[in-house]
Amino acid sequence: MPFRNAATLQGWLEEFLASGDHVGFAGTVRVIPQDGADGADTGLVGVQFERLSTTTAIRPEEPGSARWLVSFEPRDTPVSMPPEQVSALAEDLTYVARLCRFLERKSAEYLGLDQP
């Protein structure tokens, strides 16, 4: 089974959530089914922040790589917030970074590679 299919990613996401690393995150994370070339699963995890309305996704860097990247879509308007909200957003971004590293570890294990 390809490691980037929706079922595998959903299992990994559930494992991450069960670990308790999601505590304090204000938002939602979900696996988004996405077909690549020739119907291949490409792997995509969508992140919706409660404090920021920017479309964000965690995706593999390239086929065959265990490396994952966080992508932030451009915004049409600037965001302004007081320092308390900036601090809370920083905690949410730390959560997204932990999830991204978790997906890298799981991918490397699946591929039999050294940790990225």
Stockholm file with secondary structure:
# STOCKHOLM 1.0

chainA/1-116         MPFRNAATLQGWLEEFLASGDHVGFAGTVRVIPQDGADGADTGLVGVQFERLSTTTAIRPEEPGSARWLVSFEPRDTPVSMPPEQVSALAEDLTYVARLCRFLERKSAEYLGLDQP
#=GR chainA/1-116 SS CCTTSHHHHHHHHHHHHHTTTTTTCCEEEEECCCBCGGGCBCCCEEEEESSCCCCEEEEESSTTCCCEEEEECCCSSCCCCCHHHHHHHHHHHHHHHHHHHHHHHHHHHHHTCCCC
#=GC SS_cons         CCTTSHHHHHHHHHHHHHTTTTTTCCEEEEECCCBCGGGCBCCCEEEEESSCCCCEEEEESSTTCCCEEEEECCCSSCCCCCHHHHHHHHHHHHHHHHHHHHHHHHHHHHHTCCCC
//
